[in-house]
């Protein structure tokens, strides 16, 4: 599920870049030596999405007012501050840890459990951190790109971080199985609904677009928005700033 959330942010940014992904993502990417296998998994995921997840997301988007969708997104972002705080500490990012903790407390108390985002209006910006980024900070190599069944785009390093991300999510500690999986389903559908308009702007090969935007987004997060190594094999997608990834 974290991959879908990362993809949502990546797609929002990538479609706004000059030239988009229409021609440049057609080239082979050295970060994807398992492309044949990955494309097979992508075809499976895409078929499942087309016939199951996307129709549900479209129905949800049709009947759910935008302010409610925003509130749902805010709620899950607020829960995510627990993981943001943990990984900020593990990366020795003490300022970010303080901001994430403050956001969680303020939005939980003053934001109706996180449905509203008063902390954001106070100037406390969200800093997305996960254990994949923590491993990168510790010097663990990215490894090849991998398309995971159901979960979507990832890398070997990010996949290794999934268990920690899973158990640092407060939802994992909801005892009732029906409630826990129901909450996760709402999160997934709300995230997928946020992609409906953005995916219309995709150009060229969908697999390459998703792979490259995911890798670019991950590098952006690892570099904390600072200029760093270009994860693309070729081409230049232009300068990126924080506004490109505004959610």
C-alpha positions as protocol buffer text, in pm:
chain_id: "A"
residue {
  index: 1
  type: UNK
  ca { x: 0 y: 0 z: 0 }
}
residue {
  index: 2
  type: UNK
  ca { x: 289 y: 237 z: 71 }
}
residue {
  index: 3
  type: UNK
  ca { x: 398 y: 195 z: -292 }
}
residue {
  index: 4
  type: UNK
  ca { x: 57 y: 313 z: -413 }
}
residue {
  index: 5
  type: UNK
  ca { x: 83 y: 616 z: -187 }
}
residue {
  index: 6
  type: UNK
  ca { x: 431 y: 698 z: -314 }
}
residue {
  index: 7
  type: UNK
  ca { x: 309 y: 650 z: -669 }
}
residue {
  index: 8
  type: UNK
  ca { x: 26 y: 896 z: -612 }
}
residue {
  index: 9
  type: UNK
  ca { x: 275 y: 1167 z: -517 }
}
residue {
  index: 10
  type: UNK
  ca { x: 513 y: 1071 z: -795 }
}
residue {
  index: 11
  type: UNK
  ca { x: 246 y: 1082 z: -1062 }
}
residue {
  index: 12
  type: UNK
  ca { x: 122 y: 1421 z: -946 }
}
residue {
  index: 13
  type: UNK
  ca { x: 471 y: 1559 z: -989 }
}
residue {
  index: 14
  type: UNK
  ca { x: 576 y: 1380 z: -1305 }
}
residue {
  index: 15
  type: UNK
  ca { x: 280 y: 1485 z: -1517 }
}
residue {
  index: 16
  type: UNK
  ca { x: 363 y: 1849 z: -1450 }
}
residue {
  index: 17
  type: UNK
  ca { x: 722 y: 1823 z: -1574 }
}
residue {
  index: 18
  type: UNK
  ca { x: 817 y: 1968 z: -1910 }
}
residue {
  index: 19
  type: UNK
  ca { x: 793 y: 1704 z: -2180 }
}
residue {
  index: 20
  type: UNK
  ca { x: 626 y: 1464 z: -1937 }
}
residue {
  index: 21
  type: UNK
  ca { x: 716 y: 1097 z: -1969 }
}
residue {
  index: 22
  type: UNK
  ca { x: 587 y: 1042 z: -2317 }
}
residue {
  index: 23
  type: UNK
  ca { x: 916 y: 1000 z: -2500 }
}
residue {
  index: 24
  type: UNK
  ca { x: 1187 y: 984 z: -2239 }
}
residue {
  index: 25
  type: UNK
  ca { x: 1061 y: 682 z: -2044 }
}
residue {
  index: 26
  type: UNK
  ca { x: 1079 y: 461 z: -2351 }
}
residue {
  index: 27
  type: UNK
  ca { x: 1453 y: 407 z: -2304 }
}
residue {
  index: 28
  type: UNK
  ca { x: 1583 y: 115 z: -2098 }
}
residue {
  index: 29
  type: UNK
  ca { x: 1661 y: 194 z: -1735 }
}
residue {
  index: 30
  type: UNK
  ca { x: 1968 y: 26 z: -1583 }
}
residue {
  index: 31
  type: UNK
  ca { x: 1789 y: 22 z: -1247 }
}
residue {
  index: 32
  type: UNK
  ca { x: 1543 y: -229 z: -1398 }
}
residue {
  index: 33
  type: UNK
  ca { x: 1738 y: -546 z: -1492 }
}
residue {
  index: 34
  type: UNK
  ca { x: 1428 y: -758 z: -1419 }
}
residue {
  index: 35
  type: UNK
  ca { x: 1210 y: -565 z: -1663 }
}
residue {
  index: 36
  type: UNK
  ca { x: 1065 y: -875 z: -1829 }
}
residue {
  index: 37
  type: UNK
  ca { x: 943 y: -1017 z: -1499 }
}
residue {
  index: 38
  type: UNK
  ca { x: 832 y: -677 z: -1376 }
}
residue {
  index: 39
  type: UNK
  ca { x: 625 y: -612 z: -1686 }
}
residue {
  index: 40
  type: UNK
  ca { x: 446 y: -943 z: -1631 }
}
residue {
  index: 41
  type: UNK
  ca { x: 361 y: -848 z: -1274 }
}
residue {
  index: 42
  type: UNK
  ca { x: 258 y: -502 z: -1392 }
}
residue {
  index: 43
  type: UNK
  ca { x: 18 y: -656 z: -1646 }
}
residue {
  index: 44
  type: UNK
  ca { x: -137 y: -862 z: -1365 }
}
residue {
  index: 45
  type: UNK
  ca { x: -168 y: -560 z: -1137 }
}
residue {
  index: 46
  type: UNK
  ca { x: -304 y: -344 z: -1418 }
}
residue {
  index: 47
  type: UNK
  ca { x: -571 y: -600 z: -1506 }
}
residue {
  index: 48
  type: UNK
  ca { x: -673 y: -632 z: -1141 }
}
residue {
  index: 49
  type: UNK
  ca { x: -685 y: -256 z: -1110 }
}
residue {
  index: 50
  type: UNK
  ca { x: -888 y: -216 z: -1430 }
}
residue {
  index: 51
  type: UNK
  ca { x: -1156 y: -466 z: -1333 }
}
residue {
  index: 52
  type: UNK
  ca { x: -1164 y: -428 z: -954 }
}
residue {
  index: 53
  type: UNK
  ca { x: -987 y: -140 z: -781 }
}
residue {
  index: 54
  type: UNK
  ca { x: -1042 y: 137 z: -1035 }
}
residue {
  index: 55
  type: UNK
  ca { x: -1421 y: 85 z: -1068 }
}
residue {
  index: 56
  type: UNK
  ca { x: -1453 y: 92 z: -688 }
}
residue {
  index: 57
  type: UNK
  ca { x: -1241 y: 409 z: -673 }
}
residue {
  index: 58
  type: UNK
  ca { x: -1453 y: 571 z: -945 }
}
residue {
  index: 59
  type: UNK
  ca { x: -1771 y: 490 z: -753 }
}
residue {
  index: 60
  type: UNK
  ca { x: -1618 y: 620 z: -432 }
}
residue {
  index: 61
  type: UNK
  ca { x: -1505 y: 938 z: -608 }
}
residue {
  index: 62
  type: UNK
  ca { x: -1853 y: 989 z: -757 }
}
residue {
  index: 63
  type: UNK
  ca { x: -2047 y: 959 z: -429 }
}
residue {
  index: 64
  type: UNK
  ca { x: -1793 y: 1108 z: -188 }
}
residue {
  index: 65
  type: UNK
  ca { x: -1763 y: 1488 z: -173 }
}
residue {
  index: 66
  type: UNK
  ca { x: -1413 y: 1626 z: -218 }
}
residue {
  index: 67
  type: UNK
  ca { x: -1395 y: 1770 z: 139 }
}
residue {
  index: 68
  type: UNK
  ca { x: -1469 y: 1423 z: 276 }
}
residue {
  index: 69
  type: UNK
  ca { x: -1197 y: 1268 z: 59 }
}
residue {
  index: 70
  type: UNK
  ca { x: -957 y: 1535 z: 180 }
}
residue {
  index: 71
  type: UNK
  ca { x: -1052 y: 1458 z: 539 }
}
residue {
  index: 72
  type: UNK
  ca { x: -993 y: 1086 z: 486 }
}
residue {
  index: 73
  type: UNK
  ca { x: -653 y: 1161 z: 335 }
}
residue {
  index: 74
  type: UNK
  ca { x: -570 y: 1392 z: 626 }
}
residue {
  index: 75
  type: UNK
  ca { x: -669 y: 1120 z: 874 }
}
residue {
  index: 76
  type: UNK
  ca { x: -431 y: 864 z: 725 }
}
residue {
  index: 77
  type: UNK
  ca { x: -157 y: 1123 z: 682 }
}
residue {
  index: 78
  type: UNK
  ca { x: -191 y: 1193 z: 1053 }
}
residue {
  index: 79
  type: UNK
  ca { x: -151 y: 826 z: 1140 }
}
residue {
  index: 80
  type: UNK
  ca { x: 155 y: 827 z: 916 }
}
residue {
  index: 81
  type: UNK
  ca { x: 321 y: 1083 z: 1141 }
}
residue {
  index: 82
  type: UNK
  ca { x: 400 y: 796 z: 1381 }
}
residue {
  index: 83
  type: UNK
  ca { x: 618 y: 631 z: 1117 }
}
residue {
  index: 84
  type: UNK
  ca { x: 756 y: 970 z: 1012 }
}
residue {
  index: 85
  type: UNK
  ca { x: 866 y: 1037 z: 1368 }
}
residue {
  index: 86
  type: UNK
  ca { x: 1021 y: 692 z: 1416 }
}
residue {
  index: 87
  type: UNK
  ca { x: 1218 y: 705 z: 1092 }
}
residue {
  index: 88
  type: UNK
  ca { x: 1326 y: 1066 z: 1148 }
}
residue {
  index: 89
  type: UNK
  ca { x: 1478 y: 956 z: 1480 }
}
residue {
  index: 90
  type: UNK
  ca { x: 1647 y: 657 z: 1317 }
}
residue {
  index: 91
  type: UNK
  ca { x: 1796 y: 897 z: 1059 }
}
residue {
  index: 92
  type: UNK
  ca { x: 1900 y: 1148 z: 1326 }
}
residue {
  index: 93
  type: UNK
  ca { x: 1669 y: 1410 z: 1177 }
}
residue {
  index: 94
  type: UNK
  ca { x: 1572 y: 1560 z: 1510 }
}
residue {
  index: 95
  type: UNK
  ca { x: 1400 y: 1868 z: 1366 }
}
residue {
  index: 96
  type: UNK
  ca { x: 1182 y: 1654 z: 1143 }
}
residue {
  index: 97
  type: UNK
  ca { x: 1105 y: 1423 z: 1435 }
}
residue {
  index: 98
  type: UNK
  ca { x: 990 y: 1720 z: 1641 }
}
residue {
  index: 99
  type: UNK
  ca { x: 776 y: 1852 z: 1356 }
}
residue {
  index: 100
  type: UNK
  ca { x: 615 y: 1513 z: 1292 }
}
residue {
  index: 101
  type: UNK
  ca { x: 541 y: 1468 z: 1663 }
}
residue {
  index: 102
  type: UNK
  ca { x: 395 y: 1817 z: 1685 }
}
residue {
  index: 103
  type: UNK
  ca { x: 182 y: 1758 z: 1376 }
}
residue {
  index: 104
  type: UNK
  ca { x: 43 y: 1437 z: 1521 }
}
residue {
  index: 105
  type: UNK
  ca { x: -43 y: 1594 z: 1857 }
}
residue {
  index: 106
  type: UNK
  ca { x: -192 y: 1913 z: 1711 }
}
residue {
  index: 107
  type: UNK
  ca { x: -394 y: 1743 z: 1439 }
}
residue {
  index: 108
  type: UNK
  ca { x: -517 y: 1471 z: 1674 }
}
residue {
  index: 109
  type: UNK
  ca { x: -629 y: 1716 z: 1941 }
}
residue {
  index: 110
  type: UNK
  ca { x: -738 y: 2016 z: 1736 }
}
residue {
  index: 111
  type: UNK
  ca { x: -804 y: 1848 z: 1401 }
}
residue {
  index: 112
  type: UNK
  ca { x: -1080 y: 1608 z: 1503 }
}
residue {
  index: 113
  type: UNK
  ca { x: -849 y: 1310 z: 1523 }
}
residue {
  index: 114
  type: UNK
  ca { x: -655 y: 1416 z: 1215 }
}
residue {
  index: 115
  type: UNK
  ca { x: -946 y: 1479 z: 979 }
}
residue {
  index: 116
  type: UNK
  ca { x: -841 y: 1844 z: 966 }
}
residue {
  index: 117
  type: UNK
  ca { x: -485 y: 1974 z: 929 }
}
residue {
  index: 118
  type: UNK
  ca { x: -446 y: 2276 z: 1158 }
}
residue {
  index: 119
  type: UNK
  ca { x: -74 y: 2198 z: 1194 }
}
residue {
  index: 120
  type: UNK
  ca { x: -29 y: 2259 z: 823 }
}
residue {
  index: 121
  type: UNK
  ca { x: -197 y: 2596 z: 853 }
}
residue {
  index: 122
  type: UNK
  ca { x: 47 y: 2674 z: 1135 }
}
residue {
  index: 123
  type: UNK
  ca { x: 334 y: 2620 z: 892 }
}
residue {
  index: 124
  type: UNK
  ca { x: 434 y: 2274 z: 1015 }
}
residue {
  index: 125
  type: UNK
  ca { x: 494 y: 2093 z: 687 }
}
residue {
  index: 126
  type: UNK
  ca { x: 471 y: 1716 z: 657 }
}
residue {
  index: 127
  type: UNK
  ca { x: 798 y: 1524 z: 604 }
}
residue {
  index: 128
  type: UNK
  ca { x: 741 y: 1177 z: 461 }
}
residue {
  index: 129
  type: UNK
  ca { x: 987 y: 924 z: 601 }
}
residue {
  index: 130
  type: UNK
  ca { x: 979 y: 546 z: 584 }
}
residue {
  index: 131
  type: UNK
  ca { x: 1216 y: 262 z: 661 }
}
residue {
  index: 132
  type: UNK
  ca { x: 1330 y: 236 z: 299 }
}
residue {
  index: 133
  type: UNK
  ca { x: 1462 y: 592 z: 332 }
}
residue {
  index: 134
  type: UNK
  ca { x: 1616 y: 501 z: 667 }
}
residue {
  index: 135
  type: UNK
  ca { x: 1801 y: 210 z: 507 }
}
residue {
  index: 136
  type: UNK
  ca { x: 1926 y: 447 z: 236 }
}
residue {
  index: 137
  type: UNK
  ca { x: 2055 y: 685 z: 505 }
}
residue {
  index: 138
  type: UNK
  ca { x: 2234 y: 391 z: 666 }
}
residue {
  index: 139
  type: UNK
  ca { x: 2413 y: 322 z: 338 }
}
residue {
  index: 140
  type: UNK
  ca { x: 2208 y: 28 z: 209 }
}
residue {
  index: 141
  type: UNK
  ca { x: 2204 y: 20 z: -171 }
}
residue {
  index: 142
  type: UNK
  ca { x: 1882 y: 66 z: -362 }
}
residue {
  index: 143
  type: UNK
  ca { x: 1900 y: -259 z: -556 }
}
residue {
  index: 144
  type: UNK
  ca { x: 1694 y: -326 z: -868 }
}
residue {
  index: 145
  type: UNK
  ca { x: 1349 y: -189 z: -930 }
}
residue {
  index: 146
  type: UNK
  ca { x: 1081 y: -449 z: -863 }
}
residue {
  index: 147
  type: UNK
  ca { x: 709 y: -453 z: -940 }
}
residue {
  index: 148
  type: UNK
  ca { x: 536 y: -634 z: -656 }
}
residue {
  index: 149
  type: UNK
  ca { x: 209 y: -825 z: -701 }
}
residue {
  index: 150
  type: UNK
  ca { x: -79 y: -614 z: -562 }
}
residue {
  index: 151
  type: UNK
  ca { x: 156 y: -369 z: -389 }
}
residue {
  index: 152
  type: UNK
  ca { x: 293 y: -204 z: -703 }
}
residue {
  index: 153
  type: UNK
  ca { x: 630 y: -35 z: -768 }
}
residue {
  index: 154
  type: UNK
  ca { x: 918 y: -76 z: -527 }
}
residue {
  index: 155
  type: UNK
  ca { x: 1291 y: -150 z: -507 }
}
residue {
  index: 156
  type: UNK
  ca { x: 1473 y: -429 z: -325 }
}
residue {
  index: 157
  type: UNK
  ca { x: 1566 y: -185 z: -48 }
}
residue {
  index: 158
  type: UNK
  ca { x: 1214 y: -45 z: -13 }
}
residue {
  index: 159
  type: UNK
  ca { x: 1070 y: -396 z: -10 }
}
residue {
  index: 160
  type: UNK
  ca { x: 1303 y: -488 z: 276 }
}
residue {
  index: 161
  type: UNK
  ca { x: 1162 y: -193 z: 468 }
}
residue {
  index: 162
  type: UNK
  ca { x: 798 y: -298 z: 429 }
}
residue {
  index: 163
  type: UNK
  ca { x: 776 y: -505 z: 752 }
}
residue {
  index: 164
  type: UNK
  ca { x: 895 y: -212 z: 964 }
}
residue {
  index: 165
  type: UNK
  ca { x: 658 y: 25 z: 784 }
}
residue {
  index: 166
  type: UNK
  ca { x: 372 y: -218 z: 833 }
}
residue {
  index: 167
  type: UNK
  ca { x: 425 y: -254 z: 1208 }
}
residue {
  index: 168
  type: UNK
  ca { x: 490 y: 116 z: 1263 }
}
residue {
  index: 169
  type: UNK
  ca { x: 144 y: 189 z: 1124 }
}
residue {
  index: 170
  type: UNK
  ca { x: -106 y: 228 z: 1413 }
}
residue {
  index: 171
  type: UNK
  ca { x: -369 y: 48 z: 1204 }
}
residue {
  index: 172
  type: UNK
  ca { x: -168 y: -274 z: 1245 }
}
residue {
  index: 173
  type: UNK
  ca { x: -263 y: -275 z: 1613 }
}
residue {
  index: 174
  type: UNK
  ca { x: -639 y: -266 z: 1563 }
}
residue {
  index: 175
  type: UNK
  ca { x: -738 y: -599 z: 1719 }
}
residue {
  index: 176
  type: UNK
  ca { x: -1054 y: -665 z: 1522 }
}
residue {
  index: 177
  type: UNK
  ca { x: -956 y: -814 z: 1186 }
}
residue {
  index: 178
  type: UNK
  ca { x: -1265 y: -687 z: 1005 }
}
residue {
  index: 179
  type: UNK
  ca { x: -1211 y: -333 z: 1129 }
}
residue {
  index: 180
  type: UNK
  ca { x: -837 y: -338 z: 1055 }
}
residue {
  index: 181
  type: UNK
  ca { x: -877 y: -458 z: 698 }
}
residue {
  index: 182
  type: UNK
  ca { x: -1174 y: -230 z: 645 }
}
residue {
  index: 183
  type: UNK
  ca { x: -965 y: 72 z: 744 }
}
residue {
  index: 184
  type: UNK
  ca { x: -684 y: -38 z: 512 }
}
residue {
  index: 185
  type: UNK
  ca { x: -933 y: -83 z: 228 }
}
residue {
  index: 186
  type: UNK
  ca { x: -1067 y: 271 z: 275 }
}
residue {
  index: 187
  type: UNK
  ca { x: -710 y: 402 z: 270 }
}
residue {
  index: 188
  type: UNK
  ca { x: -633 y: 218 z: -54 }
}
residue {
  index: 189
  type: UNK
  ca { x: -954 y: 324 z: -229 }
}
residue {
  index: 190
  type: UNK
  ca { x: -911 y: 687 z: -123 }
}
residue {
  index: 191
  type: UNK
  ca { x: -552 y: 685 z: -250 }
}
residue {
  index: 192
  type: UNK
  ca { x: -657 y: 525 z: -579 }
}
residue {
  index: 193
  type: UNK
  ca { x: -935 y: 781 z: -624 }
}
residue {
  index: 194
  type: UNK
  ca { x: -677 y: 1058 z: -593 }
}
residue {
  index: 195
  type: UNK
  ca { x: -501 y: 913 z: -900 }
}
residue {
  index: 196
  type: UNK
  ca { x: -803 y: 911 z: -1130 }
}
residue {
  index: 197
  type: UNK
  ca { x: -751 y: 1255 z: -1281 }
}
residue {
  index: 198
  type: UNK
  ca { x: -373 y: 1238 z: -1275 }
}
residue {
  index: 199
  type: UNK
  ca { x: -350 y: 912 z: -1469 }
}
residue {
  index: 200
  type: UNK
  ca { x: -532 y: 1070 z: -1762 }
}
residue {
  index: 201
  type: UNK
  ca { x: -222 y: 1280 z: -1820 }
}
residue {
  index: 202
  type: UNK
  ca { x: 9 y: 980 z: -1855 }
}
residue {
  index: 203
  type: UNK
  ca { x: 179 y: 957 z: -2193 }
}
residue {
  index: 204
  type: UNK
  ca { x: 367 y: 678 z: -2365 }
}
residue {
  index: 205
  type: UNK
  ca { x: 440 y: 342 z: -2205 }
}
residue {
  index: 206
  type: UNK
  ca { x: 252 y: 315 z: -1874 }
}
residue {
  index: 207
  type: UNK
  ca { x: 497 y: 72 z: -1719 }
}
residue {
  index: 208
  type: UNK
  ca { x: 800 y: 290 z: -1792 }
}
residue {
  index: 209
  type: UNK
  ca { x: 616 y: 600 z: -1675 }
}
residue {
  index: 210
  type: UNK
  ca { x: 524 y: 442 z: -1340 }
}
residue {
  index: 211
  type: UNK
  ca { x: 871 y: 293 z: -1290 }
}
residue {
  index: 212
  type: UNK
  ca { x: 1057 y: 615 z: -1364 }
}
residue {
  index: 213
  type: UNK
  ca { x: 828 y: 845 z: -1168 }
}
residue {
  index: 214
  type: UNK
  ca { x: 846 y: 611 z: -870 }
}
residue {
  index: 215
  type: UNK
  ca { x: 1226 y: 603 z: -878 }
}
residue {
  index: 216
  type: UNK
  ca { x: 1245 y: 980 z: -918 }
}
residue {
  index: 217
  type: UNK
  ca { x: 1009 y: 1037 z: -626 }
}
residue {
  index: 218
  type: UNK
  ca { x: 1205 y: 799 z: -403 }
}
residue {
  index: 219
  type: UNK
  ca { x: 1535 y: 971 z: -484 }
}
residue {
  index: 220
  type: UNK
  ca { x: 1375 y: 1307 z: -412 }
}
residue {
  index: 221
  type: UNK
  ca { x: 1264 y: 1188 z: -68 }
}
residue {
  index: 222
  type: UNK
  ca { x: 1600 y: 1030 z: 15 }
}
residue {
  index: 223
  type: UNK
  ca { x: 1780 y: 1352 z: -84 }
}
residue {
  index: 224
  type: UNK
  ca { x: 1530 y: 1558 z: 119 }
}
residue {
  index: 225
  type: UNK
  ca { x: 1456 y: 1764 z: -189 }
}
residue {
  index: 226
  type: UNK
  ca { x: 1821 y: 1853 z: -246 }
}
residue {
  index: 227
  type: UNK
  ca { x: 1986 y: 1809 z: -587 }
}
residue {
  index: 228
  type: UNK
  ca { x: 2124 y: 1458 z: -606 }
}
residue {
  index: 229
  type: UNK
  ca { x: 2190 y: 1164 z: -832 }
}
residue {
  index: 230
  type: UNK
  ca { x: 1948 y: 1139 z: -1123 }
}
residue {
  index: 231
  type: UNK
  ca { x: 1782 y: 794 z: -1103 }
}
residue {
  index: 232
  type: UNK
  ca { x: 1699 y: 800 z: -1475 }
}
residue {
  index: 233
  type: UNK
  ca { x: 1912 y: 624 z: -1730 }
}
residue {
  index: 234
  type: UNK
  ca { x: 1881 y: 908 z: -1979 }
}
residue {
  index: 235
  type: UNK
  ca { x: 1711 y: 1238 z: -2033 }
}
residue {
  index: 236
  type: UNK
  ca { x: 1657 y: 1532 z: -1805 }
}
residue {
  index: 237
  type: UNK
  ca { x: 1320 y: 1590 z: -1646 }
}
residue {
  index: 238
  type: UNK
  ca { x: 1411 y: 1940 z: -1536 }
}
residue {
  index: 239
  type: UNK
  ca { x: 1442 y: 2093 z: -1194 }
}
residue {
  index: 240
  type: UNK
  ca { x: 1209 y: 1973 z: -923 }
}
residue {
  index: 241
  type: UNK
  ca { x: 1097 y: 2168 z: -621 }
}
residue {
  index: 242
  type: UNK
  ca { x: 880 y: 2095 z: -321 }
}
residue {
  index: 243
  type: UNK
  ca { x: 571 y: 2239 z: -488 }
}
residue {
  index: 244
  type: UNK
  ca { x: 585 y: 1963 z: -751 }
}
residue {
  index: 245
  type: UNK
  ca { x: 510 y: 1710 z: -480 }
}
residue {
  index: 246
  type: UNK
  ca { x: 243 y: 1902 z: -291 }
}
residue {
  index: 247
  type: UNK
  ca { x: -34 y: 1669 z: -190 }
}
